[in-house]
């Protein structure tokens, strides 16, 4: 598969070509509750402005500038989580939970899965889950299970939490910022969805694990032999400092939720807050000033690839906005959806985002492309923007667990030595369960008019 940047640049070129072929037009807009919304039925054609050669590269530069707040949010979050991870607090906490639940197979799988799911839901663990898959392999070998379980309780659980992303700055945070709704609003319904999706994931994983425990021949790939030569080590220090660091990070994230409600904090506040989290965590961990600075910057460096995708995706929209064809696409999409009920329109958004994720597997990049279209589209078809955000989140999150274009998935499978075909066979029933849960949630959300609160 071409690299994500290559795909996005090809989409940018298609958008440039479209500026010469697609008629320009615009909707009237009005401000309702301090949010600018599209007025349905007001689409009119306007004079076009096709994109020139130099405009293509100016759009890339402008995209980076206009997305600077979101880009630095991703970079600073990466820096903060790198400091926390390098302190040993995350690994120590996970292995302490593993040791506490040894001999109780169900609770071991459940506890490890919940920890990784929480990491995915708050954005602390997503692409960075890959090295933790090796710990999953050690756990699976100790339980005489197979490598599919190893991937399921680490990567699978992480993306079960990522599916909802109730406090994920890279996906829900960016999408809500673009949709112009309060940051991390709608938390209660997302928490309910998180519990249901993660719970079903644990039960599905345990059902397979129990079957393999009772009859190893039921494994899709063969169990891991406990007497294989290895450097298995399920011990790691979990000191008082580690406990303080994890407690501080948890309290900080809870405080940020409070601040977004009480003080109307924004994406910029969150980016700044991650600097504080990284600095304080490093001090608690006992890092000297040089190590703290280098560690934070190394964390930023790891996310440069994903962060700059936001600017490239923004360039596509800049080309469409400058040529006044973005509203034309919104109008074209709204025509077939106007005949549908809001429920089916919301489900259509969900399916469309899932399909888009095959080509654009970056959650933040997809948010930058999809939400400027979905937000006005939601206004026109009678769906709240909160519903549109979650339709995007489900569409992006679910398919990360099965599409071979997902880098973290393929890397995790490589670490565990699982073929994609075997994983897909195991994952498909769970993906269908997730989809049913998503449909039920979106239907309820539309029916209750799920708004910013």
N, C-alpha and C positions, 0 to 999 in steps of 0.2 A: 504494500500500500504506500502511496505517496505520503510524505510527511504532512502533518497538519498545516504547517505554514504554506506548503506547496498547494494544498487543497484550498486554503483560504485565499491565496493569491489568484488561483484560477477562478474562484467565485468573484473576486474583485474585478477581474478582467471581464467576466460575464456581466457584472453590473455596469461596467463601462460600456460594453456593447449595447446593453439594454437602454442606456441613455440616448442612443441614436434610433432605437426601434420602438420603445414604449412611449405612449403619449404621456405628457406631463399633466399633473392635476393636483388639487389640494382640497382638503376639507376645511370648513370653518371650525373654529375651536372656541370653547368657553371655559371659564374658570368656575369650578364647583367645589366648594369646601377647600379652597386654596390649591386645587389640583386642576391643571389644564386638561380638558377632555374634548374628544372629537364630537361634533354635532352630527348625528346620523342624517343621511339624506341631503347633505350639503356639498357633495363632491362636484367640482367643476374643473374643466380643463384650463390649463394656464400655459404660458409660453415656456418652452423647454430651454435647457442649458446643457447641451451635450458635453461630456468630459473630454478634455484634451490630453495629450501625451504627458505633459508635465503635471497636469492636475492629478494623475494617478499617484504619483510619488508625493505630491503635496498632501494628498488625502492620507497617506500613511503617516506622514509627519504630524498632520493635524489630529489624526486619530490617537496618536500617542499622547499629544498634549491634552486633548479633551478627556482622555481616559486616565490622566495622571493620578487622580485621587484613587481610582480603583486599582491601578497598577501598583501603587505604593502600599495600598492595603494588603494586597497579596504578598508583596515582598516583605513587609514588616511582620505580617503574620507568620511567614516562613521563618524569619529570623527569630521571633519569639519562641515558636515551637521547637526550633533547632536547639536553642539554649536549654529548654525544658528536657528535650530528649537526650542531649549530650550530658546533662546532669546525672542521668541514669534513673531518674524518678519514674519514667514511664515503664521502662523494662523491669525495674525493680518491683513496681506495683503489680504489673501483670504476673511476674513469676511468683511473687508472694501469694497472689490469689490462686495460682496454679498449685503451689505447695499446700495451701490450706484446704484445697478440695481434692487432693489426690486420694484415690480409692473410692471416690464417689463420682463415677463417670458422668452421670447426667449433670450434676452440679458443676463439675469441671468444665464441661462443654458450655453450659449456660453462663457461668460467670465470665469465662474468657470471651465468649461471644458478645455479652453485654458491654464489657469494657471496650472492645474494638468498635462496637456499634456506636457507643457514646463518642469515641474518638472521631468516627466518621461524621456523626451528626453535628459536631461543633467545628469540624474542619481541622482538628489536630492531627488526624491520621487519615490520609487518603492515598495519594501516590506513595507516601512514606511507609505504607503497610508492607511493601515488598520485603524488606529485610526481616520483618516479624514473621513472615511465612515460615522461615526456618525454625522458629520457636514452635510454630504449629506442627511441623514435621516431628520435632522431638516429643511433643505431647502425644501425637498420634501413635508414634512408635511405642511410647511407654504404655499406652492403652491397648496396644496390639490392634490398631485400626489402620486405615489406609491414608494415602496422601490426599485424597479428595476431602476427607474430614479436616486435614491440616489446612487446606485452602479455605474450606467452608467457615471454620471458626476464626480465621484471621481476615483474609480478603473478603470473603462472603459476608461476614458479620459487619465489617467496616462499611461496605456499600449498602447493606440493609439500613444502617443508620444514615448514610449519605443520601439514600433515596428520599428521606424526609428533610434532612438538613435544617432542623429547626433553629440552629444557631451557627450555621455555616456561612462565614463571610464571603467565601469564594463563589457561592451559587445563589442561595436565597438572599443573602445580603446585597449582592450586586443586582439581582433581578428586581428586588423591591425598590432599590435606589432608582433604577431605570423606570420602573412603573410609577414612581412618585407616590409611594405609600410608606407609612412609618416603618423604620427599620425593625425587623424581627417581630412585626405585628402578626396577629393570628396564631400566636404561640400555642394556645390550648389545644386547638384541633390538630396541630402538627404533632404535639406530644402524644395525643391519643393514637394518631396514625403510627408514630414511632413505636409505641408499645405493641400495637397489633402486628406490625410488619416484623419487628425484631422477634417478638414472641413466636410468630409462625415460622420464622427462619430457624429458631432454636429447636422447635418441635420437629420440623422437617429433618434437620441435621441429626437430631437424636434418634429419630425413627430409622434413618439409614445406619447410623452408628450401632444401634442396638441390634439391628439385623446382622451386621458384620460381626459383632461380638458373639452372637449366638451361632453363627455359621460363617466362618471366614470365606467360604467359597462364594458367598453372596456379594463380595466386594467387586466393584467394577474393574479394579486394576490390581488387586492383590494386596494383602496387608503388609505393613512394614514389620520386618522381623526384629525382635528386641535384641537378638544376639549379633546383629550386623555390626561390623567395626564402625565406630563413630565416636565423635567427641561430644556426645549428648551431655548437656549441662543445664539443669533446670534451677540452678541456684544463682542468685545475684543479690548483692546487698540492697536492703530497703531500709535506709536509715531515717533518723528523725528529720534530717534535712529534706529527704525525699518526700516525706509526709507533709512537711510544711510547704514545699514547692507545689505539690499537687493540690493541697488545700487552698493555697493562695491563688492558683490559676482558676480553680473552680469558683471561688468567691468572687474573683475579678470578673469572670464571665457573667455570673449572676448579677453583679453590680451593674455591668454594662446593660443588661436587659432592663434593670430598674431605671438607669439613666436615659435610655431611649424613650421610655414612657414619661418619666418625670421631667427630664430636661431636654427632650427631643434631640438627643445626640444623633449624629449622622455617620456616614461612612468615614468622613475625615476624622471624627472623634475616635472611631474604632481603630483606624490606622495608627493614630497617636497613642491610643491605649495599649496597643500591642507592643509599642516601644517600651512602655512602662513595665508591662508584663515580662518582657525579655530581660530588661535591666534588673528588676527586682529579683527575678528567678535566678539570674546569674550570681547576684550578690549572696542570696541565700545558699546557693550551691557552693560558695567559696571560690568562685572563679576570680582570678586577678583581672585587672582592667584590660590588659592586652588580650587575654584568652576570651574574655566576654565579648570584646569588640569583634575579634576574628570569628568567633562562633556565630554571632548574630549575622555578620556579613556572609558567612558561608551558607547560613540558612536562607538568606535573601538570594544568594547566587543559585541555589538549587531550584528556586521558583522563577528565575528570570524567564525560562522557556514558557511557562504557563502564563506569566504576567504579561509579557509582550503580545501574546495572542489576543489579549483584550484590545490593544491598540490597533492591531491588524483587522480584527473583526469590526471595530468602530469605523475604520477607513471605508469598508464596504457601505456602511450606512451613510457616511458623509457623501460619497459619490451619489447615492440615490437621493439624498436630501437636497444636495446642490442642484441636481437635475430635475427636482420635483417629481420623481417617479415613485417615491416611497408610498405616498398616499394612494397612488394608482394601484400598487400591489395590494395595499390594505383593502381598497375598494373591490378589487377583483376577488379577493378571498372572502370578503363579506357577502358577496352576491349569493354563492351557493349555500353559505351558512345561515343566511337570513331565513331560509325556508325551514331550518331545523329549530328544534327547541333549544333553549340555553344549555340543557343537560347534554344533548348530543353534540352541540357546538364545543362545549368544554372537553368532551371525550375526543373530539376531532383534534383539538389542540394537543392533547396528551399523545395521541398516536403520531401526529406530525412531528412533534419534538423527539419522539423515540426514533423515528426514521432519520431525522436530521443528525442524530448522534452517531450514525454510522460513518458519516463524512466528517463531522466536527465533534470528536470525542472529548474536547475540552469543555468542562462545565461553564467556566467563566466566559470562554469564547462564544459558546452557544447562547448564553444569556445576552451577550452584547448584540448578537444577530437577531435572536428571536423576540426579545421583550419589546424593542421599539415597534415591532409589527403587532405582537400580541396585545399590547396595552391599548392602542386605539381600536383594535379589532374587538377586544372585550367590551369596550364602551358601546360599540355598535350592535352587538348581538345579545346584549342584556346579561353579560357575565361580569362579575366583579373582577377587578385587577388582581385581587388576592387569589382568586381561583386560577387566573391565567398564570400567575407565578408558580402555583403548585402543579399545574398541568405541565409547565416547562420542567419543573424539578423532577417529577415522576418520570417524564419522558427521557430526560437526560440520565437520571440515576439508575433506573432499571436496566437499561441496555448496556451500561458499563460492565455489567456482570456476565455478559454473554457475547457481545460483539467482538470479533477478533481484532477490530481496529483499536480496541482499548489497550493502551500500553501497559498500565498497571496490571490488568488481567493477564496478559500474555507473559509479563515478567514474573508474576506470582506463580503461574502454572509452571514456568521454567524452573523456578527455585524448588518447587515441590516435585518436579518430574512427572507432571500430569499432562497428558495430551489434551488439546482443545476439544477434540471430538468426545472424549470420555467425560470431560467437565460439562460440555453442552448437554450430554445425555442426562447427567445428574441434575443440572441446573434448570433445565426447561420446565419441569413440573413446579419448581419453586417460583420461577418467573411468572408462571400462570397464576399461582396463588397471590403473588404480589400484585399482579394486574387486576385481579378481582377486587382486592382490598382497595387499590387506587380508584377503581371505578366507583365503588361504594362511597368512598370518601368524597370524590368529586361530585357525585350526585347529591350527597347530603350538603356539601358546601354550596352548590348552586341553589338548592331548595331553601337554605336558610339565609341566602344572600350574604355569604361569608365576606365580611369587610375587613377594614384595617385593624379592628380591635383584637 
